[in-house]
Amino acid sequence: SVPQRARRGDLGTRAHRRRSARAQARERPRRLADPAGRPLLLRRERRQAFVHLFDAAGERYVDREANAALAYLDAARTLVFALDPFSVPEIRDGLKGTFEQAVADARPAAHDPEDAYNSTATRLRDHNVRTRDQHLAVVVTKADALLSLPVAAGLAPTSDAVRAWLSGHSLDNLVRTAELDFGGVRYFLSSAFSTDP
C-alpha cells in the first residue's frame, strides 16, 4: 500500500541522512574542545586572590581562527604562557642523537611557542585589549626532564636566569616582544613531578 511505501521511503531517507552526517563529521576538521575553567582561591596570611584558570589546548593558540573564541583572555589581568622547551626547534634539534629518547619521553608540544605567542598577542591587539595593563608570566615547563640535560646549563629557578636562558636559546625575540607587549613580564621554571625548582 502507499502509506507503507512512504514509511519505508522515509526510513531509507533518514538512514541516508544519518550516514551522510557521519561521513561529513569524519571529513570535518576536529573541533577543539572549549577550555575548561577552574576557579581557585589562593590565600597567604591575610591576603587572598580569586584565580580563574583556563587550560585551552595549545592548538587553539596557534590557529588564529580558533583562538578568536578565547574571549576570557581580554579581561584577564595576568596571563600565564606555558612554554614547552622541547617544542623549541633549536633545543629539540640540539638534543638529536644522544638525547633523542629524552626528547621523545618529554612528549614535546607540536607547535613552536613563538607562533603560539604571536598568534595570541595579535588576537589581543585585534580585540583592542590594552596588554600594557596586563601582566604575563612566562613559565618554562617540564623542568624535571630539562634540568638533567646539558642544554639546561645555566638555567636556575629565578626570573632573570630563566629570561637569560630563553634569550640564549633562540627565544630572544619572544622575550623582547613580550616585554614590549605587556606591562610586566616575569619568568618561571616549573615541574609537574617535584617541588623543585
Disulfide bonds with the S-S distance in Angstrom:
none
